[in-house]
Amino acid sequence: MTPELTPADRRAVLDRTARLLQLSEADRDAIRVAQDPQFPRWLEQITATGGCSHPVHLSGSTITLDGTTGEILHHYDTRSEPGERLLVRCRNRRVTVCPACSRLHAGDTFHLVRAGLLGGKNVPATVRHRPRLFVTLTAPSFGPVHRSGEPCRPRRDGGTCAHGRPVGCHAAHAPGDSAVGQPLCPDCYDYAAHVLWHAHAGKLWDRFALGVRRQLASAVGLAQSRFAEHARLSFARVAEYQKRAAVHIHAVVRLDGPAGPDDEPPVWGTAERLIDAVRASARRVLIRTPYSPAVGDLTLRWGAQVDARPLRADGDGPDDDAVAAYVAKYVTKGASETGAGTDHKVTTWDDIGTAPVSGHVRILMRTCWRLGGLPEHEPLHLRTWTHALGYRGHILTKSRAYSTTYAALRAERAHHAGHTDIPGTVTDAHWRYVGSGHTPGAALLAAGVAEDIATSRVIAREEITSGREKVIT
């Protein structure tokens, strides 16, 4: 009879086999994971997370009791799990960090934005007939940069700047050219203003939204303080980094009655009047920064390019689903995709020097760090937001009454999966964080699970679309 191999013996055999087959460390680790007796349960956990690239590891237990009798109805403990831990999603929105969770986040964003446009998720379908705009607000110029398409020379040809560099560029750059977005002269570029504009972009938006309300009130002869008694401005906005590493804002703006989406707007609330208010507010809003010996005092405002397009229920204009998909796409973009900053926070000056960014972005990051060390800029927490080039806002924000919330969408998903509390019961839970991420081999297997799930969704979507086409024909 052949004696049973001990775990140490099995690992030794595996290592010898791997060396003979010239397998990589990740491949060897994947084989080790697959040979674990608890591999089927581990695979169940990975599938439940959707193939999350960087799952959170939790240790603990839950006990569900009957609220009246105290009888134990269900007990769960991670001591019976592989590694005595439970894996849960990291929920990172960035596709460069976790493709699986970013797809889920993009789907939630799509439904959140779409519900505010067309109804659903407890939002009435009548919102599709309200005055609705797709608005784009840009950052101002901080200095001339290389542009794609037409030659990026300024109006006056020839000559050099104060630093001896040409004031124009006669090249017609392709969209993917690495020069696009880079300053014509880094020494002329106002990096401090760029960083401080980012740090105040959230406040600029707040004042812009307030300005829209005031413009609407003034246009119809209302006292500005009484606008809320007649109408309500709802919005969802997303921040996107341009090639020059400056944020611009895309927003869906909707006008409701004073009670929100369940209330019709006043008769004077038209898309045309809303467009006029958006343009006027964008021109007038400004913020003056406190005086700083390093940069002086700055006046920050929106850029000259303001776009406000009506979204019409009759289809004459941008498609609502396309707008929702457009916003969802940008929410999941990582810094490496946009070329602006990094996906992870930097904690030291040396981290900036090793970050995989362009020279232009590196100067912005260093400017953030330097300004963040000055007492007058301490409230802006610029060093904390160096990785985002000083921009401190969430990528997507919305007004309270625009539509549903991410929390509500997650709760709805949990309900469909059967992960909801049973009425009349009490749950006693104790959890603690014990780690995160995957070993190299587990990461390979998780990526395969995520790819299989994504492929299954594509196939299911195509079958649904095909079925609809057959019904139509």
N, C-alpha and C positions, 0 to 999 in steps of 0.2 A: 504494500500500500504506500502510495506517495504521500509523504508528510505534508500537512497544510502549511503554506508559506505565511510567515509573520508579516505584519505591515512593513517592517524594515526590509525584509527580503523582497517583498513586492516592489518597493521603491527602488531597490538595487537592480532588480530585473528590468524595470521600466527605464532606468537611467542607461543601462547597458544597451537596451534595444534602441533608445533614442539616439545614442551616440553612433550606433551602427547605421541607422537610417538618416543621420545628419539632421535631426529635427531641431527647430529653434527652441529657445527657452519657453516661449509662449505655447508652442505645440506640445512640449513635454508636460507643461502645467495643465493644459486642457485635457490631456489623457489622464493625468492624475485625478482631476476633478471628476471626469466621467467614470472612473473606476471606483469612486467612493461609494460605499453601500447606500448612503443617503442621497445619491445623485438625483433619483427621480423626484424627491421632495424639493431639492435645491432648484431643479428645473421648473417645478411648479411655482416656486417663489419668483424666479426670474421672469417667467411668463406673466405672472400677476403684475409685475412692475412694468410690463411692456418691453422688456429688454433694456431697462434703464442702464446708462453707461456708468453712473456713479451713485449707486443706491446707498441709502442711509441704513446702518445696522443698528437695530434696537434689541434690547434684552428686557424681559419683564413678563407680566402676566395680566390677564383680565378674568374677572369672575362676574357672571351675570346672575342676579338673584331675582326671584319673584318679589315684587314690591310689597306684597301683602303677607305672604307666609315666610319669606326669607329663604325659601328653598333654592338650592343652587341649580340653575337651569343649564348653565354652560361654563366650562372652565378651559382656559387656554394658557399654556406656559411655553416659553421659548426653549426650555431645557430639553424638549424632545425634537428641536429643530436642528438642521445641520449647523455645526458651530455654535449651537445654543443661541441663535440670533434670528431675528426676522428682518427681511429686507423690504424696504419701502422706497417709493420713487424719490428722486432728488428734487423733482419739479423745476429744474433749471430751464428757463425759457430759451437759452441760446443753443442753436443747432450745433455750434462748434464745440459745446461742452457736452450736451446730451441730445442726440438726434431724436430718441424716443420720446423724451419728455417735452422737447420743443414742438414736436408734432401735436401732442396733446394740448399744449398751451396755444398753439396756432389755431387749433379747432375751437377751443374755448373763446379765443379772441374773436374769431369769425362770427360765432353765434352771439357773442355779446354785442358786437357792432351791428350785426344784421338785425337783431331784435329791436334796436333803436331806430332802424330804418324802415322795417317792414312789419314789426310786431312779432309777437310770440314771446315765450318765457315770461308770462304775466304782463306783457306790454300789449295794449290793444292794437289791432291791425289798422286802426284809423290814423296812426302816426304817419303812414306812408303818404297821406294827403296833406300833411302839415308843411309849412315853409321849411325846407331843409337845404343845407349847403354843404359842399365839400370845399374846405378852405385850406390854403397853403400859405404859411407865413415863413419868411426866410430871415436869416441873419444879415446884418449890414456888411459892407465891405470892410475888411481890415487891411487891405492891400491887394494889388493886382496879382492874379495867379494864372497859371497855364490852363487853358480851356480846351475842350475837345471840339471837333468840327471845324469851324472857321478859324483862320489865323487869329491868335490871341494878342495882337498888338493893340496898343491904345489908340485913341483918336489921332494923336500927333505921332508921326513916324520919326524914327531916328533918335539919336541922343542917348545919354546915359543918366542914371540917377545919381544922387549925392555920393553913392558908394562905388561909382564907376561901372555899374552894370547896365546893360541895355534896358531901356524902358519898355521895350516891346519884344514880341516873339513872332516871327513870321511863319512858324511851322503850323500845319494843320494836324493837330494831334488826334489819333484814333481814340475812341472811348476807353480802351483798355491800357492806353499808354501810361506808364508809371509817372510821367511828368505832370499829368492832369491833376490840378488841385494844388500843386506845389507853387510857392511864391516865386514871382519873377526875381525878387530881391529879398532874401530872408531878413536882411538888416533894415529894410524899409517896412517890413510887415509888422503890424501892431499886435504882437503876441499877447501882451498884457490885456489889451481891450478884448481880444478874442476870448481869453480865459474868463475875464470878469463878466463878459456878456453871457457866457454859458452859465456862470454861477447865478445870474439874475434872470435867466430865461423863464423860470417858473413864475417869478413875480411879474415879469413882463406879460405873461399870459393872463395872470389874474387881473391885472389892470386893463388888459385888452378886453376881456370878457365883461368887466364892469363898464368899460367905455362903450361897448356895443349896447348894453342895457340903457345907458344914459343917452346915447344917440337915438335909439328907438323912442324913448320917452320924449325927448325934445322934438323929434320929427312930428309927433302927433299931439303936441301941446300938453303933455302930462308933466307933473312934477316928478323929477328923477327919483325922489324918495318913495313914490307911489307906483313905480313900475311893477313891483312884485304883486300888487293887487290886481293887475290886468294881464300879465303874461309871465312866462318863465323861459329862460334860455337854458337849453340842455345841450351837452356836447360829449364827445369822446375824442381824444387827441393822442397822436403817436409822434414821438420824436425820431427823426432820421438824420444820420450824419451824411453830409454831402462829401464830395471828393476833397474839398478843401478842409475837411475835418470840422466843419461848422454845422451845428444842429439847425435843421428847419422843422417846422411843425405841420403835420397834416391833421385836419380835424373835421369831423362830421358835426355840424351845428344845426340844431332844430329849435323851432319856436313853438311852445305849448301855451295852454292856458295857465292860470296861476296855480292850479292843483297838479300840474305836471302832465304826463302822457295820457291820463284819463280825462283831461279837460281840453276843450277846443280853444285855439288862440283867438284873440279878438279879431274883428273884421279888418282892422287896419294892419294886422300882422301878415304881410305878404313877403314872398321871396325877394322881390325887387327892393323893398324897404330894408330887409335884413342885409342884403348885399351892400347897400349904401352905408348902413351902420357899421358893417365889418370893415369896409375900406376906410371910412372916416376914423374909426377907432385905431386902426393899424397905423395911420399916418400921425396921429396925435399923441399916442402913448409914449412916455419916456420915463426913464429912471436916472437920477443923478446919484453917483456914488460918492461916499464921503471922501474928503481929501486924503491923499496918500503921498508922502514924500517920494515914493518910488515911481508912481504913475500919474500923479496929479489928481484932478477930479474929472470924471468921465460922464458923458451923457449917453446913455444906452437906449436904443430904440430898435424897432423892427426894420428889416431891409426894405428897399423900394419895391421889390417884387412881391406883390400880394395877389393871390388868385382866389376867387370866390365863385364857384360854379353851382347853379341850382340843381338839385336832384328832384326830378319830376316823376310822379307816379305813372304818367303816360308813356314813359320810356324815352322822352325827349331830353337826353342828357346822359351823364355817366350812369352805368348800370349799378343798382344797389348791391347786388352780390359781388360785382367786381370791386366796388369800393371796400366792402367788408374783407374780401380776400387780399386786397392791396395792403390794408392796415395790418392784417394778421401776418402777412409775409414779413413786414418790417419789424414786428415785435420779436420775432425769433432770430433775427440776424445777430451774429456775434461780431465783436470788434474786428477780428481778423478779416471778416468779409467786407466790412465797410471801410477798413483801413484807418480807423480812428480809435486810438487808445488800445487797451487790452481788456480781456475778459476777466482778469483777476486783479485785485487791488495790489498796489505796490506799497511797500512798507519802508523802503530806504531809498536814498539817492542812487545807490548802485543798481537797484532794480530797474531804474529808468534806462541806464546805460545798456543793459542786457535785454531789454524788451524788444520783441520782433516787430518794430514799427519803422515807418519812414523817418527821414531826418526832420521833416516838418512837424510830424506828430511828436517826435522826441523833444523838440524845442518847446512845444506846447506843454508837454508833461513837466519839463524842467521849470517852465514859467509858473505852472501850477504849484510846484513844490516850493519855489522861491517865494512867491506871493503868500502861500499858506503859512510861511514862517514869520510874516510881519504881523504885529499886534493889531493893526487896523483892519486886517482881513481875516482875523481869527474866527469871527462868527460864520464865515462862509465854509469853513472846514475843507479848504482846497486840497490839503494833502490827502485827506480821506478819499477825495474824488479825483485824484490825479489820473487814475486809470481811465476815467471818463472825460478827461480834459476839462474838468471843472464843472461839467453838467451834473446837477444834483437831483434832477427830477426822475420820476419813474418813466420808463419808456412809454407806457400807456396809462393815461389817467382819464377819468370821466366824471361828469357831474352826477350827483346822487340820483336824480330822476331820469337819467338818460335811458337806462335799461337795466338788465339783471346784473349780477356780480359774479366774479370768479368763484367765490365761496358757494353761491347758490348753484352754479353749474357743476362744481365738484360734488355737492350734496346730492344733486339729481343723478349724477353718474353713480354714486355710491348706492343710491336707492335702487337703481336698475340692476346693480350687481348684487343686491340683497345684503349690503353691508350697513344696515340701518338698525337703530335701537328698536326693540320690541316694546310697544306701549305697556305700561304697568310693570316694567322691570327696572332694576337698578344695576348699574355697571360700576364695578370697582376695578380701576386700572392702575398699574404701576409700571412705568417704562423709563429706561435710561439709554442714553446714547453710548454705543460701544465702538463705533468706527464707521467707515464709509469706503466706497469704491470696490474694485475687483482686483484679484490677482491677474497676471497677464493672460493665463489660460482661460480663466472665468470671463474675462473681458471679451475674448474671441467668441466664446459660446453665447454670451449675452448679445453681442452684435448680430450673431446669426439669428437669434430669437427675434430681435427687433426687426431685422430685414424680412423674416418670414411673416411677421404680423403686418408690416407695411405692405408687402406684396398681397396678402390676403385681403386687405382693405381695398387696394386698387382693383383687384379682381371683382370683389363684391360691388364696388361702385360701378364698374363697367357693366356688370350683369344688370344692375338696377337701371342704368341708362339705356341699355339694349332693350330691356323690357318695356320701358316707356316708349321707345321709338316704335316697337312692334304694335303697341296699343294705338299710337297715333296713326300709323299706316294702315 
